[in-house]
Amino acid sequence: MSQSKRIVVKIGSSLLAHSQELTLRYAFMHGLLSDIAKLKERGVEVVLMSSGAVALGLNAIHKSPEDAGILDKQAAAAYGQPLLLNAYKQVAHEFGFDIAQILVTIGDMEERRRFINIKNTVERLFDNGIMPIVNENDTVTTEELRVGDNDRLAAKVAQMIQADHLILLTSIDGLYDRPPGDEGAQFIEKLDDVSEYLEAASGTNALGSGGMYTKLQAANMAQHAGCSTIIAEGIIDRPILSVLEGNRRHTECVAKGTPESAWKVWLTNRLQVAGSLILKQDVADALTSKLAPIKHTDIISVADSFQKGDILHVYDEQGQEIARGLTNFSSDEVLLLARHPESSTAELLGYSAVPDVITTKNMVILKESHLSWDVPTESLQSVAC
């Protein structure tokens, strides 16, 4: 781990804010930024994923974490964000470096052009020795448009900058094979397949929006981007270095060898479903054996409303997710083409286009180690209608 050149460190609200007073835990912040300063001296580039703005702003709007609604949280984030960044800036200056803030929405991470723009911003900050602090923009996001947890968002950032390690600091020392309070719970030091432990990984705290479940989802995303994930307790003294140097126990989710191209990694690792296709079973079976374009005649059902350029989840008739890819048509256009296979695209859409809904260059076949999303049921529209 000492050879790492890029690291993403994610910390949650429960580590930054006292649960009762909802004020900053300065001792933890000092330990955290002291470690980051030492890493920077060794030539390591660090991105910090930090929650905390909402928790720090709740007192100002006279709300508790338990009774705050989405509008309360938006207002709390607006109030708490400058408090949080001012504290980071002051402590970072004590250790001789500077910080910058990048606030993102789910659209920024899911739309390719905006994703690249954020990557370029991070790279320019690195060039100038400035540490980026990234968080979801809670002042403008709604429940429907949120990533919902900084664990998976941190994994997307790790993918973006091709990080060596994603470090998730939390309130416990790592992953157990069952809830850690249960008798006989066994600590997991290293794992390859996170799906084995998803059932045991549940529960959140009042301040945080994610539990161990989202950390395993994040670990799976990072694995396929060639990044190892470390889950460890966010202690005050040397919270990062003590883990990287192997001085205290933690859980490591190992990387899955050499990642595919950055384009295919981006196609595969999603934070939100834009839409879905269900294919004929024989077409789906053939697709898993040999990559081929998906045509409108291959489709049985379409789920959700999507636009050209969105990433779709592709299922077989058994409900097994087999692929993800970028669509050349909107959901309305796909349904129109699929319901009139005898007509040309020019006749139906008013313009000429290759009838491939997803081309091979814009598609990734999922491996067994990828976590699948459940097939939508309520929004399915059958081609046969």
Disulfide bonds with the S-S distance in Angstrom:
none
